[in-house]
C-alpha cells in the first residue's frame, strides 16, 4: 500500500482537545496538494493525488470555503467542533463506498455547527 492520501498532524489533536468557538485557519494549495494550517502549523495535509484531492475538496466544504487556486490560500474561521468534523472528512477512505455515508453525515454536522442548514432538518 502507498502513502496515505491525507495526513492529520498531532497538532490537530491538540487544537480540538480544548473547545473554542473561533479558530483562524488557512487553506492553501501548492504543488504538493492542499494544506490546512493554524498559526503557521500544519493541521491537515491532503496530498496531490486523486484521493487526496477528493479529500481536500470535501475538507474545504466542511470548513465552508472554496478550494483555493494553485499558489493561493483562503481564510477559514471555525469552531473546534467544525474542525474535528473536517479532519474526519479528510481522513475518510474514499475508495470504500460506505465512506460516502459517513461523509454526508459529517458534512451535515459541520454545516449545522457553522450555522448553516443541515440536510436533514
C-alpha positions in Angstrom: 0.0 0.0 0.0 1.3 3.5 -0.8 1.4 6.6 1.3 -1.8 7.9 2.9 -3.7 10.4 0.8 -4.1 12.7 3.8 -2.0 13.4 6.9 -3.7 14.7 10.0 -1.0 16.2 12.4 -0.6 15.6 16.1 -1.1 19.4 16.4 -4.6 18.9 15.1 -5.4 16.7 18.1 -4.1 19.4 20.4 -6.3 22.0 18.7 -9.5 20.1 19.1 -8.8 19.0 22.7 -9.8 22.4 24.0 -13.2 23.6 22.8 -13.1 27.0 21.2 -15.7 29.0 19.2 -13.2 30.5 16.8 -10.0 29.3 15.3 -8.4 31.2 12.5 -7.3 28.7 9.9 -5.9 29.0 6.4 -6.4 26.5 3.5 -3.7 26.8 0.9 -2.9 24.9 -2.3 0.6 24.3 -3.6 2.4 21.8 -5.8 2.2 19.2 -3.0 -1.6 19.5 -2.5 -3.9 21.2 0.0 -2.7 22.2 3.4 -4.8 23.5 6.3 -2.8 25.5 8.8 -3.3 27.3 12.1 -0.8 29.9 13.3 1.6 28.6 10.6 1.4 25.0 11.8 0.1 22.2 9.6 -3.2 20.7 10.8 -4.2 18.6 7.7 -2.3 18.0 4.5 -4.1 16.4 1.6 -1.6 15.1 -0.9 -1.7 15.8 -4.6 -3.3 12.5 -5.7 -6.7 11.5 -6.9 -7.9 10.5 -3.4 -6.0 13.4 -1.7 -7.8 16.0 -3.9 -11.2 14.3 -3.3 -10.5 14.6 0.4 -9.3 18.2 0.0 -12.4 19.2 -1.8 -14.6 17.8 1.0 -12.3 19.3 3.6 -12.9 22.7 2.1 -16.7 22.0 2.0 -16.7 21.0 5.7 -14.9 24.3 6.5 -17.4 26.3 4.5 -14.8 27.6 2.0 -13.9 27.0 -1.6 -10.7 25.2 -2.7 -8.1 28.0 -3.4 -6.4 28.0 -6.8 -2.8 26.8 -7.0 -0.5 29.2 -5.2 -3.3 30.8 -3.2 -5.0 30.5 0.1 -8.3 31.2 1.7 -9.1 32.0 5.4 -11.5 30.0 7.4 -12.8 30.8 10.9 -14.3 27.7 12.5 -15.0 26.2 15.9 -13.2 23.1 17.2 -16.3 21.1 16.5 -16.3 22.0 12.8 -12.5 21.4 12.7 -13.0 17.9 14.3 -15.5 17.0 11.5 -13.3 18.5 8.8 -10.4 16.4 10.0 -12.6 13.3 9.9 -13.8 14.1 6.4 -10.3 14.5 5.2 -9.2 11.2 6.7 -12.0 9.0 5.2 -11.0 6.3 2.7 -12.8 7.3 -0.5 -12.1 4.0 -2.2 -14.7 2.4 0.2 -18.3 3.1 -0.8 -19.5 3.3 2.8 -17.3 6.3 3.4 -19.8 8.4 1.5 -22.5 7.6 4.0 -20.2 8.9 6.8 -19.2 11.9 4.6 -22.8 13.0 4.2 -23.3 12.9 8.0 -20.1 14.7 8.8 -20.7 17.5 6.2 -24.2 17.9 7.5 -23.0 18.3 11.1 -20.2 20.7 10.1 -22.7 22.9 8.2 -25.1 22.9 11.2 -22.2 23.9 13.5 -21.1 26.6 11.2 -24.7 28.0 11.4 -25.8 26.6 8.0 -28.8 24.4 7.5 -28.4 20.7 7.9 -29.8 18.5 5.1 -32.0 16.5 7.5 -33.8 19.5 9.0 
